[in-house]
Amino acid sequence: MRLLVYGMQSSGATAFTRMLSERPGCVALADIPNNFAAPRVTTIADFVAKVVMTTAYPIEVHQERFRPDATILFLRDPRTNYASLKTTPYRNHAGWLDEKFELLDRMFARRGEFDAVIHYEHFVARDPRVFAALEALGWPVTQANYSFRRDYDELLSTLWEHEPQLMGEMDVVFGSTRGTDVVPMRMDEAFDPEVEAAVETLCPGLLAHYRAGIG
């Protein structure tokens, strides 16, 4: 099975993909850099890859190349996500920061086209809805997946074993995931008024979704 995770930068989608990559023996690209599209691959092994929302590569490009059996839309409160991404040196790479959040809102409006929608907040809380959604996709996980027993060396060796040509075709990174377990990123209860105003303009649909409460 091939599984594609599609999420905003600084959303926690890399940690989610690392959790999915605990599936024994699977091939994983936990954080495809924003200047690359998902690769064309030939292996029949289970494969999970994560790509980020940019104006450089539409979701359709990633899907056409990677040919996933299922695609997950990964969401996080856009206020927290915007505040976090705004501080990074890559905030305007492969598209301006504000353009990316406008794209995020369009993708949220199209959420029914995805095979599953996972919220960061549910993921880190180990909400049963996350386990049920992944079970339905055919990529079941357990609580044990939240501990990263497969280190970078193992993930890389498995990748090169199945897709050695990628070694010369693209960069392979692991985002900001560190340590051996899923660790929640900051979740703000009070938001900067400037951030709130920016997100209300750029991402009104997803913001309304979070304001209404995701449960």
One Martini backbone bead per residue (centre of mass of N, CA, C, O) as a GRO file, in nm:
protein
  215
    1MET     BB    1   0.097   0.035   0.020
    2ARG     BB    2   0.013   0.378  -0.052
    3LEU     BB    3   0.091   0.675   0.146
    4LEU     BB    4  -0.034   1.014   0.163
    5VAL     BB    5   0.084   1.314   0.315
    6TYR     BB    6  -0.097   1.634   0.364
    7GLY     BB    7   0.071   1.937   0.476
    8MET     BB    8   0.168   2.178   0.664
    9GLN     BB    9   0.397   2.354   0.775
   10SER     BB   10   0.429   2.318   1.115
   11SER     BB   11   0.195   2.077   1.191
   12GLY     BB   12   0.312   1.763   1.248
   13ALA     BB   13   0.332   1.566   0.994
   14THR     BB   14   0.603   1.427   1.045
   15ALA     BB   15   0.533   1.282   1.307
   16PHE     BB   16   0.301   1.125   1.185
   17THR     BB   17   0.478   0.975   0.974
   18ARG     BB   18   0.661   0.839   1.176
   19MET     BB   19   0.438   0.672   1.301
   20LEU     BB   20   0.366   0.520   1.036
   21SER     BB   21   0.674   0.407   0.996
   22GLU     BB   22   0.639   0.168   1.217
   23ARG     BB   23   0.582  -0.011   1.007
   24PRO     BB   24   0.694  -0.299   0.925
   25GLY     BB   25   0.912  -0.256   0.646
   26CYS     BB   26   0.860   0.016   0.557
   27VAL     BB   27   0.856   0.284   0.351
   28ALA     BB   28   1.009   0.623   0.400
   29LEU     BB   29   0.898   0.977   0.365
   30ALA     BB   30   0.869   1.206   0.618
   31ASP     BB   31   1.015   1.477   0.453
   32ILE     BB   32   0.959   1.637   0.187
   33PRO     BB   33   1.085   1.880   0.042
   34ASN     BB   34   0.956   2.179  -0.094
   35ASN     BB   35   1.150   2.137  -0.371
   36PHE     BB   36   0.979   1.865  -0.392
   37ALA     BB   37   0.839   1.605  -0.532
   38ALA     BB   38   0.701   1.332  -0.545
   39PRO     BB   39   0.802   1.030  -0.627
   40ARG     BB   40   0.885   0.785  -0.841
   41VAL     BB   41   0.790   0.444  -0.788
   42THR     BB   42   0.827   0.061  -0.772
   43THR     BB   43   0.765  -0.054  -0.522
   44ILE     BB   44   0.562  -0.303  -0.329
   45ALA     BB   45   0.602  -0.178  -0.081
   46ASP     BB   46   0.531  -0.024   0.178
   47PHE     BB   47   0.439   0.339   0.154
   48VAL     BB   48   0.536   0.651   0.308
   49ALA     BB   49   0.445   1.000   0.240
   50LYS     BB   50   0.544   1.351   0.279
   51VAL     BB   51   0.382   1.658   0.200
   52VAL     BB   52   0.371   2.000   0.121
   53MET     BB   53   0.229   2.307   0.107
   54THR     BB   54   0.245   2.457  -0.217
   55THR     BB   55   0.277   2.659  -0.514
   56ALA     BB   56   0.463   2.457  -0.680
   57TYR     BB   57   0.293   2.184  -0.577
   58PRO     BB   58   0.037   2.023  -0.640
   59ILE     BB   59  -0.135   1.755  -0.535
   60GLU     BB   60  -0.156   1.625  -0.823
   61VAL     BB   61   0.147   1.584  -0.861
   62HIS     BB   62   0.201   1.392  -0.630
   63GLN     BB   63  -0.008   1.177  -0.717
   64GLU     BB   64   0.096   1.116  -1.004
   65ARG     BB   65   0.377   1.015  -0.904
   66PHE     BB   66   0.312   0.821  -0.646
   67ARG     BB   67   0.044   0.660  -0.642
   68PRO     BB   68  -0.173   0.647  -0.424
   69ASP     BB   69  -0.419   0.478  -0.238
   70ALA     BB   70  -0.389   0.716  -0.021
   71THR     BB   71  -0.504   1.041   0.117
   72ILE     BB   72  -0.395   1.272   0.366
   73LEU     BB   73  -0.534   1.525   0.559
   74PHE     BB   74  -0.344   1.759   0.750
   75LEU     BB   75  -0.434   1.927   1.056
   76ARG     BB   76  -0.422   2.261   1.208
   77ASP     BB   77  -0.435   2.516   1.384
   78PRO     BB   78  -0.381   2.806   1.206
   79ARG     BB   79  -0.267   2.983   1.432
   80THR     BB   80  -0.036   2.803   1.527
   81ASN     BB   81   0.085   2.748   1.250
   82TYR     BB   82   0.147   3.041   1.171
   83ALA     BB   83   0.322   3.121   1.415
   84SER     BB   84   0.538   2.904   1.357
   85LEU     BB   85   0.613   2.954   1.054
   86LYS     BB   86   0.689   3.263   1.079
   87THR     BB   87   0.979   3.183   1.233
   88THR     BB   88   1.094   3.066   0.978
   89PRO     BB   89   1.322   3.050   0.707
   90TYR     BB   90   1.091   2.882   0.513
   91ARG     BB   91   0.815   3.042   0.483
   92ASN     BB   92   0.889   3.145   0.159
   93HIS     BB   93   0.910   2.869   0.045
   94ALA     BB   94   0.735   2.772  -0.220
   95GLY     BB   95   0.602   3.028  -0.115
   96TRP     BB   96   0.416   3.234   0.045
   97LEU     BB   97   0.286   3.233   0.344
   98ASP     BB   98  -0.001   3.342   0.268
   99GLU     BB   99  -0.047   3.150   0.028
  100LYS     BB  100  -0.049   2.887   0.191
  101PHE     BB  101  -0.310   2.962   0.361
  102GLU     BB  102  -0.495   2.983   0.121
  103LEU     BB  103  -0.452   2.691   0.033
  104LEU     BB  104  -0.548   2.555   0.290
  105ASP     BB  105  -0.844   2.648   0.259
  106ARG     BB  106  -0.894   2.503  -0.010
  107MET     BB  107  -0.835   2.217   0.101
  108PHE     BB  108  -1.054   2.217   0.315
  109ALA     BB  109  -1.289   2.248   0.108
  110ARG     BB  110  -1.169   1.954  -0.021
  111ARG     BB  111  -1.182   1.719   0.199
  112GLY     BB  112  -1.375   1.509   0.048
  113GLU     BB  113  -1.129   1.406  -0.151
  114PHE     BB  114  -1.024   1.259   0.084
  115ASP     BB  115  -0.964   0.963   0.268
  116ALA     BB  116  -0.852   1.152   0.506
  117VAL     BB  117  -0.884   1.333   0.825
  118ILE     BB  118  -0.628   1.481   1.029
  119HIS     BB  119  -0.569   1.592   1.351
  120TYR     BB  120  -0.327   1.691   1.550
  121GLU     BB  121  -0.483   1.693   1.823
  122HIS     BB  122  -0.567   1.392   1.795
  123PHE     BB  123  -0.295   1.261   1.757
  124VAL     BB  124  -0.156   1.348   2.036
  125ALA     BB  125  -0.416   1.228   2.204
  126ARG     BB  126  -0.499   0.947   2.096
  127ASP     BB  127  -0.745   0.930   1.930
  128PRO     BB  128  -0.968   0.695   1.817
  129ARG     BB  129  -1.016   0.829   1.535
  130VAL     BB  130  -0.736   0.773   1.423
  131PHE     BB  131  -0.736   0.464   1.435
  132ALA     BB  132  -0.993   0.426   1.262
  133ALA     BB  133  -0.900   0.566   1.002
  134LEU     BB  134  -0.648   0.381   0.953
  135GLU     BB  135  -0.797   0.117   0.946
  136ALA     BB  136  -0.978   0.191   0.698
  137LEU     BB  137  -0.721   0.226   0.502
  138GLY     BB  138  -0.495  -0.012   0.587
  139TRP     BB  139  -0.317   0.144   0.842
  140PRO     BB  140  -0.260   0.021   1.118
  141VAL     BB  141  -0.242   0.126   1.464
  142THR     BB  142  -0.071   0.181   1.771
  143GLN     BB  143   0.067   0.293   2.055
  144ALA     BB  144   0.356   0.196   1.965
  145ASN     BB  145   0.395   0.407   1.725
  146TYR     BB  146   0.478   0.655   1.928
  147SER     BB  147   0.743   0.496   1.911
  148PHE     BB  148   1.075   0.536   1.782
  149ARG     BB  149   1.237   0.249   1.672
  150ARG     BB  150   1.295   0.370   1.396
  151ASP     BB  151   1.560   0.493   1.277
  152TYR     BB  152   1.721   0.670   1.043
  153ASP     BB  153   1.897   0.439   0.939
  154GLU     BB  154   1.668   0.240   0.880
  155LEU     BB  155   1.501   0.418   0.691
  156LEU     BB  156   1.727   0.459   0.482
  157SER     BB  157   1.798   0.161   0.415
  158THR     BB  158   1.515   0.093   0.312
  159LEU     BB  159   1.501   0.300   0.088
  160TRP     BB  160   1.762   0.212  -0.072
  161GLU     BB  161   1.674  -0.079  -0.122
  162HIS     BB  162   1.407   0.003  -0.296
  163GLU     BB  163   1.524   0.323  -0.389
  164PRO     BB  164   1.829   0.401  -0.503
  165GLN     BB  165   1.779   0.646  -0.706
  166LEU     BB  166   1.712   0.869  -0.486
  167MET     BB  167   2.000   0.945  -0.393
  168GLY     BB  168   2.033   1.133  -0.677
  169GLU     BB  169   1.735   1.302  -0.680
  170MET     BB  170   1.713   1.363  -0.358
  171ASP     BB  171   1.627   1.482  -0.060
  172VAL     BB  172   1.668   1.366   0.286
  173VAL     BB  173   1.446   1.417   0.559
  174PHE     BB  174   1.313   1.483   0.924
  175GLY     BB  175   1.283   1.744   1.027
  176SER     BB  176   1.186   1.804   1.380
  177THR     BB  177   1.232   1.523   1.464
  178ARG     BB  178   1.280   1.399   1.795
  179GLY     BB  179   1.366   1.135   1.943
  180THR     BB  180   1.130   0.853   2.059
  181ASP     BB  181   0.868   1.043   2.058
  182VAL     BB  182   0.571   1.182   2.072
  183VAL     BB  183   0.562   1.542   2.081
  184PRO     BB  184   0.399   1.800   2.166
  185MET     BB  185   0.316   2.083   2.047
  186ARG     BB  186   0.227   2.386   2.068
  187MET     BB  187  -0.084   2.498   2.240
  188ASP     BB  188  -0.281   2.759   2.214
  189GLU     BB  189  -0.515   2.966   2.398
  190ALA     BB  190  -0.369   3.231   2.312
  191PHE     BB  191  -0.379   3.483   2.060
  192ASP     BB  192  -0.247   3.678   1.851
  193PRO     BB  193  -0.408   3.934   1.698
  194GLU     BB  194  -0.244   3.929   1.431
  195VAL     BB  195  -0.283   3.633   1.373
  196GLU     BB  196  -0.588   3.624   1.379
  197ALA     BB  197  -0.629   3.828   1.146
  198ALA     BB  198  -0.473   3.681   0.927
  199VAL     BB  199  -0.631   3.409   0.934
  200GLU     BB  200  -0.914   3.527   0.881
  201THR     BB  201  -0.830   3.606   0.587
  202LEU     BB  202  -0.678   3.339   0.474
  203CYS     BB  203  -0.846   3.105   0.679
  204PRO     BB  204  -1.171   3.093   0.743
  205GLY     BB  205  -1.271   2.799   0.733
  206LEU     BB  206  -1.072   2.663   0.933
  207LEU     BB  207  -1.116   2.858   1.166
  208ALA     BB  208  -1.417   2.796   1.207
  209HIS     BB  209  -1.375   2.500   1.272
  210TYR     BB  210  -1.208   2.554   1.536
  211ARG     BB  211  -1.406   2.743   1.681
  212ALA     BB  212  -1.633   2.514   1.694
  213GLY     BB  213  -1.490   2.254   1.733
  214ILE     BB  214  -1.329   1.918   1.718
  215GLY     BB  215  -1.343   1.734   2.000
   0.00000   0.00000   0.00000
